[in-house]
Amino acid sequence: MAASTTPRPKPSESSSPARGPVEAALADVPVGVPLGVAYSGGADSTALLLAAARLRPGQVQALHVHHGLQAAADDFERHCAQVCECLGVPIHVERVDARHAPGDSPEDAARRARYEALARVAQAHGLRTVLLGQHADDQVETLLLALSRGAGLPGLAGMAPSFERDGVTFLRPLLRLPGPVLREWLRTQGQGWIEDPSNADTGLTRNRIRHGLMPALEAAFPAFRDTFARSARHAAQAQRLLHALAQDDLSAMQGDPDIAALQRLPRERQANLLRHWLAAGHGVACSSAQLEELLDQVQACRTRGHGIRIKVASGRVEREGPRLAWHPAI
Ligand SMILES: Nc1ncnc2c1ncn2[C@@H]1O[C@H](COP(=O)(O)OP(=O)(O)OP(=O)(O)O)[C@@H](O)[C@H]1O
């Protein structure tokens, strides 16, 4: 870990510094409400914290999640506490056990545990809004990861600029700023940050994208951050339409999917409805192969005695009279 902290004057003492790119990116962040900043100690959330503390003196609180996964986690926490002291910003530390279940991705498990912890600690301190530090390069990496998995529209929509979780609004105000701009700005401010050693681990796909693909994209398509982000916004817009259509189709069935009513819809619209029913209603993602099999079964179900029983994720979808029903694994 290379942590370097330059003591800085408290925001209230600084002589109104010229607005840089990071402060400008925070222009739309709500005024007059207490703000949480999810602060890992890394470059991006350090830039976010510094700019937020300057723009909204007295309104910002830092939220740090201690993952307990890396031996260096205690050093990260100490570094964050020191920076917050210099900035005159209160810090709340939440400890999580981010160990992953067998078969689960360690990164996904850590991310889930982190958002749960951030929402919990924000609520405990009366913070309804929390800022996250993801930037334009993170968005490109997310899109490339989605493409590499063969993701559909929800994945290609990338990270949303805002989302709600457990009564807390999370905002990503830096989503249009390139990562190198953030780091350069931090250098000009003389503010240090933590370089997380796991960022150099090329065993992680995200790091292979960062170190191998991003420089190639920069050379081939200099505007790739903007154009990829535009594609993600198009995908997000189309996904919202599909979501609304699925809600309408499902509510017209007044309950679980009705097999005869499904059969009257085009196959893609059946697929859209079933994916939504499983994901929004039951928190289940089905694979393309499982969905195709379910659609074939729905299509073939023309007699009273025709049964349907298909494994989906860890449970199964079955026919119950005229409708489909979801049964989680016991
Ligand atoms: N341990 C943590 N505690 C609090 N917030 C965190 C933590 N880790 C990540 N975050 C938040 O989630 C955002 C995205 O996480 P990501 O893993 O991409 O960041 P990072 O590389 O750990 O740190 P940074 O984005 O600050 O350089 C961070 O910018 C930060 O706002």
The ligand as a Gaussian input file, in Angstrom:
#p B3LYP/6-31G(d) Opt

LIG

0 1
 N      -14.310000      -0.102000       1.637000
 C      -15.123000       0.846000       1.169000
 N      -15.741000       1.682000       2.034000
 C      -16.588000       2.646000       1.582000
 N      -16.878000       2.832000       0.289000
 C      -16.290000       2.039000      -0.599000
 C      -15.391000       0.999000      -0.227000
 N      -14.951000       0.388000      -1.336000
 C      -15.550000       1.002000      -2.368000
 N      -16.354000       1.997000      -1.941000
 C      -17.187000       2.904000      -2.745000
 O      -17.565000       2.241000      -3.940000
 C      -16.993000       2.932000      -5.062000
 C      -16.566000       1.940000      -6.129000
 O      -15.805000       0.902000      -5.587000
 P      -14.473000       0.390000      -6.257000
 O      -14.220000      -0.958000      -5.741000
 O      -14.530000       0.618000      -7.720000
 O      -13.519000       1.452000      -5.616000
 P      -12.050000       1.330000      -5.045000
 O      -11.142000       1.040000      -6.178000
 O      -12.015000       0.420000      -3.855000
 O      -11.830000       2.797000      -4.466000
 P      -11.904000       4.163000      -5.201000
 O      -13.082000       4.102000      -6.146000
 O      -12.107000       5.116000      -4.091000
 O      -10.588000       4.347000      -5.914000
 C      -15.831000       3.719000      -4.484000
 O      -15.515000       4.836000      -5.289000
 C      -16.380000       4.137000      -3.148000
 O      -17.267000       5.241000      -3.263000

